[in-house]
Amino acid sequence: MRYFFSKEIYSKNAMLRAAYKYTNDHYVHLSVNDESYIVDIVAKSNKIAISAEEFQNEILAQTVRENVFMETKELRTLIMARAFATSVIDDSCNDEENYYTENDENILKDWFEQNE
């Protein structure tokens, strides 16, 4: 089956991701002309061919995922930066005698020594 999809509406990445979803059960070939992506889909043996509507739904889903990714990229970057900034080890205590507490001694013991 051969389908044509507008390059103005869908991105190349969304098209590739949608096509990849069906590669377990179908042979998918992608090509392009000036205004469209051309998708050829052939079902592998004993598999039911997918319809144009099913493929369109997957392209739409991938396009929305891509849009959400781009819209939230800066927020995710800030969240990751904040998470890494709060995990920095504090080296302000250089006095080793006061650095460990009594509870730390239990942490530093081998689990097998305590539980075998």
N, C-alpha and C positions, 0 to 999 in steps of 0.2 A: 504494500500500500504506500502511496506517495502523498505527502501532505506539504502544504506551503504555509509558512508563518511569516508575518510581517516583521521586518527588521526594525521598523519604527516603534513597534509596541514591545517586543521582547529583546532582551540582551543575549549576547552570545553565551555568557555564563549560565543564564537560566535555561537556555536551550540545551547546552551540554549536560547540565545536571538532570534535566528532565529525561533526556535520552539515556543517560547512564542508569537511571532507575529501572529501565526495562531490559537491560542487557543480559540478565539471567535467563529470560525466556524468549528473547527476540534478538534478531540481528538488526542493528540500527546503523544506518549510514546518513551522515549529515553533509550537506553541501550548501552553497549559497550562490545567489545571483545578485543583481543590483538592488532589488527591493525585498527579497524574501530569503528565508532559510528554507531549504528543501530537506525533508525528512523522509527517508525510505525505511519502512519497518517490515520485516519478514519474521513470522513466528518460527521458532525452532520446532523440531519434530514433536508432535502430540501436544502442542500448545495452542491456545486460542489467540488469534490476532487481536491486538488492541484497537479500539476505535479512535477516530480523530478527536472525538469529544473527550475521551479519557486522557489522551496525550495533551490536549489543550488544558485540561484541568491541572495536570502536573506542571505544565509550563507556567500557568498562572500561579500555582503554589510556590514554585521556585522563584518567580519574579517577586512575589510578596516577601519571601524570605530574604531575598537580596536587598529589597528596599528597607526592611526592618533592620537588617545588618548595617546598612549604610547610615540609617537614621540614629542608631544607638551606638555607633562606633566610638564616638567621643566619650559617651557616658561609661562604656565598658573600659576604656582606657583610663579614665579617672578612677574608677573603682579598683582596677588592678594596681594602679600607682599608689592609691591609698592603702591597699592591702599590703603591698610590699614595703611601704614606708613604715607601717606599724610593726613589721616583723624584724626590724633592724635590731641587732644585738647591742645591748647597752654595755659598753666597756668602761663605764665610769668608776666601777668598783675594782680597784687593782689590788686590794689587800686580800690575799688568798685565805688568810686565817678567818676573816669575817665573811668571806664570800659564800661558803657553804653553811647551811643550817643543819640541824639534827635531822630534819625530814629528807634532806638531800642524800643522806647516807643510805636510805632505803631505795632511793632511785638509782643510785650508782652500783647496787649489788646485782649480780648475775641472777636472772630469773630461774635458771636451772638449779643453782645452789640453794635457793629458797624453797623450791617446789618439788624437788625430787625425793 
